[in-house]
Amino acid sequence: MKEIEIGIDGEKTARVEWMYPNIYKDESLDYIEIGLYHVRAADDIRIEFDGERNGYVIRMDRTVEREGHCETIEEKQEVAFIPAWNQE
């Protein structure tokens, strides 16, 4: 996996233009993973685009705490779906 770090100095928004996901398999990203560095713990999220449903899928590892440590019990389950267009 190719990792790209985005650091923003003095700005409050990092914008990512995602060019044609799931269309040109050799040249496009299938998903974007976002990890948080903060004093609070947070699991990473994975964003995919589902062309059949025309919207964004948010996935997270399903974890459980056992004997003082977290353990992944299922990889990247869908936790949210967001339609591509917010039309009424």
Helices and strands as residue ranges (DSSP letters): E 31-34, E 45-50, E 55-66, E 69-83
